[in-house]
């Protein structure tokens, strides 16, 4: 049920990352064009037919708006709103202010390109540094699943056996009666705990996945894929255990 939404989140996140990388290329090309004396509006229109991946449609729309006579500042504002990236929004705000003030726009564009490149570099370094923590999060989660299964099928059924002898007549008790009663009580305890333990594992998987996404990529939204993987693993393992170990 949730798989299409998770796939959509993953595709959207990849497109957002690609847009930021392509905006870096767009900023560099724009800075080079402005540096040789071409006005920023004309430079954007000239870059309309270049390939910027998932950013191409946005660049074409930006160039078309400028061609129709919309002011550069307003067109850039629309460009930033359509993309919806915080990194690009901050960069566009700097470009708009520089274009409005009439300063050294080529210097501002070059600074913006360097800033975006540095942000991308820091994100990649952060992701590499945090990869061990992500692996540890998955390992801890699967250990947690193992502990829950041991409790469900081994420890709690043993405690349930304590009251069995008291329920039987001591004078008429036999080994067969005790064995049958133990089996019935163990099965009842496992069945009774199957659903609460599954809910606990699912909650743990979802929250742990969101935490991993926030640590690794700086966004809770990015943790949706980790939550789905963990919750799906918890559901399959718990269901399989209840099917074969009951």
C-alpha positions as CSV (number, residue, x, y, z in Angstrom):
1,X,0.0,0.0,0.0
2,X,2.7,2.5,0.9
3,X,5.3,1.3,-1.7
4,X,4.1,3.7,-4.5
5,X,4.3,6.7,-2.1
6,X,7.8,5.7,-0.9
7,X,9.0,5.3,-4.5
8,X,7.5,8.7,-5.2
9,X,9.4,10.2,-2.3
10,X,12.7,8.6,-3.5
11,X,12.3,9.9,-7.0
12,X,11.4,13.3,-5.8
13,X,14.4,13.5,-3.5
14,X,16.7,12.5,-6.4
15,X,15.2,15.1,-8.6
16,X,15.7,17.8,-6.0
17,X,19.3,16.8,-5.6
18,X,19.8,16.9,-9.4
19,X,18.1,20.3,-9.6
20,X,20.6,21.7,-7.0
21,X,23.5,20.2,-9.0
22,X,22.2,21.5,-12.3
23,X,21.6,25.0,-10.8
24,X,25.3,25.1,-9.9
25,X,26.0,24.5,-13.6
26,X,23.4,27.1,-14.6
27,X,24.9,29.7,-12.2
28,X,28.4,29.1,-13.6
29,X,27.2,29.5,-17.2
30,X,25.2,32.6,-16.3
31,X,28.3,34.1,-14.5
32,X,30.5,33.5,-17.5
33,X,27.9,35.1,-19.9
34,X,27.5,38.2,-17.7
35,X,31.2,38.5,-17.2
36,X,31.7,39.1,-21.0
37,X,29.2,42.0,-20.9
38,X,25.9,40.3,-21.8
39,X,23.0,41.5,-19.7
40,X,21.6,39.0,-17.3
41,X,18.2,38.9,-19.0
42,X,19.7,38.3,-22.4
43,X,22.1,35.7,-20.9
44,X,19.2,33.7,-19.4
45,X,17.3,33.8,-22.8
46,X,20.4,32.6,-24.6
47,X,20.7,29.6,-22.1
48,X,17.1,28.5,-22.8
49,X,18.1,25.6,-25.2
50,X,20.8,24.2,-23.0
51,X,20.3,20.9,-21.3
52,X,20.1,21.1,-17.5
53,X,18.5,17.8,-16.7
54,X,15.4,18.1,-14.5
55,X,16.0,21.8,-14.3
56,X,15.6,22.3,-18.1
57,X,11.9,23.0,-18.0
58,X,12.3,25.6,-15.2
59,X,15.0,27.4,-17.2
60,X,12.9,27.4,-20.3
61,X,10.0,28.8,-18.3
62,X,12.3,31.5,-16.8
63,X,13.5,32.5,-20.3
64,X,10.0,32.6,-21.7
65,X,8.8,34.9,-18.9
66,X,11.7,37.3,-19.5
67,X,11.0,37.1,-23.3
68,X,7.4,38.1,-22.6
69,X,8.6,41.2,-20.7
70,X,8.3,40.1,-17.1
71,X,10.9,41.8,-15.0
72,X,14.0,39.6,-14.3
73,X,13.5,39.9,-10.5
74,X,9.9,38.7,-10.7
75,X,10.8,35.9,-13.1
76,X,13.6,34.7,-10.8
77,X,11.1,34.8,-7.9
78,X,8.8,32.5,-9.9
79,X,11.7,30.3,-10.8
80,X,12.7,29.9,-7.1
81,X,9.0,29.2,-6.1
82,X,8.6,26.5,-8.8
83,X,11.7,24.6,-7.7
84,X,11.0,24.8,-4.0
85,X,14.6,24.2,-2.8
86,X,15.9,26.2,0.2
87,X,19.5,26.3,-1.3
88,X,18.3,27.6,-4.6
89,X,15.9,30.1,-3.0
90,X,18.7,31.7,-1.0
91,X,20.9,31.9,-4.1
92,X,18.1,33.4,-6.2
93,X,17.5,36.0,-3.4
94,X,21.1,37.1,-3.7
95,X,21.0,37.3,-7.5
96,X,17.7,39.3,-7.4
97,X,19.2,41.8,-4.9
98,X,22.4,42.1,-7.0
99,X,20.3,42.6,-10.2
100,X,18.1,45.2,-8.5
101,X,21.1,47.1,-7.0
102,X,23.0,47.1,-10.3
103,X,26.3,46.1,-8.8
104,X,28.9,43.6,-10.0
105,X,26.4,40.9,-10.9
106,X,29.1,38.6,-12.4
107,X,30.9,38.6,-9.1
108,X,27.7,37.8,-7.2
109,X,26.9,34.9,-9.6
110,X,30.4,33.5,-9.2
111,X,30.0,33.7,-5.4
112,X,26.6,32.0,-5.6
113,X,28.1,29.2,-7.7
114,X,31.0,28.7,-5.2
115,X,28.5,28.7,-2.3
116,X,26.3,26.0,-3.9
117,X,29.4,23.9,-4.7
118,X,30.5,24.2,-1.1
119,X,27.1,23.2,0.2
120,X,27.0,20.1,-2.1
121,X,30.5,19.2,-1.0
122,X,29.6,19.5,2.7
123,X,26.4,17.3,2.1
124,X,28.5,14.6,0.5
125,X,31.1,14.7,3.3
126,X,28.3,14.6,5.9
127,X,26.6,11.6,4.1
128,X,29.9,9.7,4.0
129,X,30.7,10.5,7.6
130,X,27.2,9.4,8.8
131,X,27.1,6.2,6.8
132,X,28.5,4.2,9.7
133,X,25.8,5.6,12.0
134,X,23.2,4.5,9.4
135,X,24.6,1.0,9.4
136,X,24.6,0.9,13.2
137,X,21.0,2.0,13.2
138,X,20.0,-0.9,11.0
139,X,22.0,-3.3,13.0
140,X,20.4,-2.1,16.3
141,X,17.0,-2.4,14.8
142,X,17.4,-6.0,13.7
143,X,18.9,-6.8,17.1
144,X,15.7,-5.3,18.6
145,X,13.6,-7.5,16.4
146,X,15.5,-10.5,17.6
147,X,15.0,-9.6,21.2
148,X,11.3,-9.1,20.7
149,X,10.9,-12.5,19.1
150,X,12.9,-14.2,21.9
151,X,10.6,-12.6,24.4
152,X,7.5,-13.5,22.5
153,X,8.3,-17.2,21.8
154,X,10.7,-18.1,24.7
155,X,10.7,-15.9,27.8
156,X,7.0,-14.9,28.1
157,X,5.6,-18.4,27.5
158,X,7.9,-19.7,30.2
159,X,6.4,-17.2,32.7
160,X,2.9,-18.3,31.6
161,X,3.7,-21.9,32.7
162,X,3.9,-20.8,36.3
163,X,0.2,-20.8,36.8
164,X,-0.5,-24.1,34.9
165,X,0.2,-26.4,37.8
166,X,-2.1,-24.4,40.1
167,X,-4.9,-24.9,37.6
168,X,-4.5,-28.7,37.6
169,X,-5.5,-31.1,40.4
170,X,-2.3,-32.1,42.1
171,X,-3.6,-35.6,42.9
172,X,-4.6,-36.4,39.3
173,X,-1.8,-34.5,37.4
174,X,0.1,-36.6,34.9
175,X,3.0,-35.8,32.6
176,X,0.7,-35.9,29.6
177,X,-1.7,-33.5,31.2
178,X,1.1,-31.1,32.1
179,X,2.6,-31.3,28.6
180,X,-0.7,-30.6,26.9
181,X,-1.5,-27.7,29.2
182,X,2.0,-26.2,28.6
183,X,1.6,-26.4,24.9
184,X,-1.8,-24.8,24.9
185,X,-0.7,-22.0,27.3
186,X,2.5,-21.3,25.2
187,X,0.4,-21.1,22.0
188,X,-2.1,-18.9,23.6
189,X,0.6,-16.6,25.0
190,X,2.3,-16.3,21.6
191,X,-0.9,-15.6,19.8
192,X,-2.0,-13.0,22.4
193,X,1.4,-11.1,22.1
194,X,1.8,-11.4,18.3
195,X,-0.2,-8.3,17.4
196,X,1.1,-5.9,20.2
197,X,4.7,-6.9,19.4
198,X,4.1,-6.3,15.7
199,X,2.7,-2.8,16.4
200,X,5.8,-2.2,18.6
201,X,8.2,-3.3,15.9
202,X,6.4,-1.2,13.2
203,X,6.5,1.9,15.4
204,X,10.1,1.4,16.2
205,X,10.9,0.9,12.5
206,X,9.1,4.0,11.4
207,X,10.6,6.3,14.0
208,X,14.1,4.9,13.7
209,X,13.9,5.3,9.9
210,X,12.9,9.0,10.2
211,X,15.7,9.6,12.7
212,X,18.2,8.0,10.3
213,X,17.0,10.2,7.5
214,X,17.3,13.3,9.6
215,X,20.9,12.4,10.6
216,X,22.1,11.2,7.2
217,X,20.5,13.7,4.9
218,X,19.3,16.4,7.1
219,X,15.6,15.9,6.3
220,X,12.9,13.9,8.0
221,X,11.2,13.5,4.6
222,X,14.4,11.7,3.3
223,X,13.9,9.2,6.1
224,X,10.7,7.8,4.6
225,X,12.6,5.3,2.6
226,X,14.4,4.0,5.7
227,X,11.1,3.9,7.6
228,X,9.5,1.8,4.8
229,X,12.5,-0.6,4.7
230,X,12.5,-1.1,8.4
231,X,8.7,-1.4,8.8
232,X,8.5,-3.8,5.9
233,X,11.4,-5.9,7.3
234,X,9.7,-5.9,10.8
235,X,6.3,-7.0,9.3
236,X,7.8,-9.8,7.2
237,X,10.1,-11.1,10.0
238,X,7.4,-11.0,12.6
239,X,4.8,-12.6,10.3
240,X,7.2,-15.3,9.3
241,X,8.1,-16.0,12.9
242,X,4.5,-16.3,13.9
243,X,3.8,-18.6,11.0
244,X,6.8,-21.0,11.5
245,X,7.6,-20.8,15.2
246,X,4.2,-20.9,16.7
